[in-house]
Amino acid sequence: MGDSSFAITNVDMGHTPGAKGAVVAFETADLDVFVTTLKEKSVTFVVEIFSTPVCRMAVIQDPDGNHIAIHTRNEN
């Protein structure tokens, strides 16, 4: 995965996991560009971009109904 991160968590961000129960997160260097690319490919967004104290993120849904968080960490 190069210099990317992969996270598994039980953090509840106010959404229910997908049909298979998986909730994973992937970090991207530029969230805005990545979101634009995904929207151009008609990816389903469960949650649009929002900010947290640690990062900006969005949640997408895969074809099996699983939720996948994509995020970019805030600069320190």
Contacts in CASP RR format, 6 or more apart in sequence:
PFRMAT RR
TARGET T0000
AUTHOR 0000-0000-0000
METHOD contacts of the structure
MODEL  1
MGDSSFAITNVDMGHTPGAKGAVVAFETADLDVFVTTLKEKSVTFVVEIF
STPVCRMAVIQDPDGNHIAIHTRNEN
4 26 0 8 1.000
4 27 0 8 1.000
4 28 0 8 1.000
5 25 0 8 1.000
5 26 0 8 1.000
5 27 0 8 1.000
6 24 0 8 1.000
6 25 0 8 1.000
6 26 0 8 1.000
7 24 0 8 1.000
7 25 0 8 1.000
7 27 0 8 1.000
8 24 0 8 1.000
9 23 0 8 1.000
9 25 0 8 1.000
13 47 0 8 1.000
13 59 0 8 1.000
13 69 0 8 1.000
15 46 0 8 1.000
15 47 0 8 1.000
15 59 0 8 1.000
15 67 0 8 1.000
17 23 0 8 1.000
17 66 0 8 1.000
17 67 0 8 1.000
18 61 0 8 1.000
18 64 0 8 1.000
18 65 0 8 1.000
18 66 0 8 1.000
18 67 0 8 1.000
19 64 0 8 1.000
19 65 0 8 1.000
19 66 0 8 1.000
20 64 0 8 1.000
20 65 0 8 1.000
20 66 0 8 1.000
21 66 0 8 1.000
22 66 0 8 1.000
22 67 0 8 1.000
23 66 0 8 1.000
23 67 0 8 1.000
23 68 0 8 1.000
23 69 0 8 1.000
24 66 0 8 1.000
24 68 0 8 1.000
24 69 0 8 1.000
25 57 0 8 1.000
25 68 0 8 1.000
25 69 0 8 1.000
25 70 0 8 1.000
25 71 0 8 1.000
26 68 0 8 1.000
26 69 0 8 1.000
26 70 0 8 1.000
26 71 0 8 1.000
27 55 0 8 1.000
27 70 0 8 1.000
27 71 0 8 1.000
27 72 0 8 1.000
27 73 0 8 1.000
28 34 0 8 1.000
28 70 0 8 1.000
28 71 0 8 1.000
28 72 0 8 1.000
29 72 0 8 1.000
30 72 0 8 1.000
31 49 0 8 1.000
31 56 0 8 1.000
31 57 0 8 1.000
31 58 0 8 1.000
31 70 0 8 1.000
31 71 0 8 1.000
31 72 0 8 1.000
32 49 0 8 1.000
34 70 0 8 1.000
35 45 0 8 1.000
35 49 0 8 1.000
35 58 0 8 1.000
35 70 0 8 1.000
38 45 0 8 1.000
38 60 0 8 1.000
38 70 0 8 1.000
39 45 0 8 1.000
43 60 0 8 1.000
43 61 0 8 1.000
44 60 0 8 1.000
44 61 0 8 1.000
45 58 0 8 1.000
45 59 0 8 1.000
45 60 0 8 1.000
45 61 0 8 1.000
46 59 0 8 1.000
46 60 0 8 1.000
46 61 0 8 1.000
46 67 0 8 1.000
47 57 0 8 1.000
47 58 0 8 1.000
47 59 0 8 1.000
48 58 0 8 1.000
49 56 0 8 1.000
49 57 0 8 1.000
49 58 0 8 1.000
50 56 0 8 1.000
50 57 0 8 1.000
50 58 0 8 1.000
51 74 0 8 1.000
53 74 0 8 1.000
54 73 0 8 1.000
54 74 0 8 1.000
55 71 0 8 1.000
55 72 0 8 1.000
55 73 0 8 1.000
55 74 0 8 1.000
56 71 0 8 1.000
56 72 0 8 1.000
56 74 0 8 1.000
57 69 0 8 1.000
57 70 0 8 1.000
57 71 0 8 1.000
57 72 0 8 1.000
58 69 0 8 1.000
58 70 0 8 1.000
58 71 0 8 1.000
59 67 0 8 1.000
59 68 0 8 1.000
59 69 0 8 1.000
59 70 0 8 1.000
60 67 0 8 1.000
60 68 0 8 1.000
60 70 0 8 1.000
61 67 0 8 1.000
61 68 0 8 1.000
62 68 0 8 1.000
END
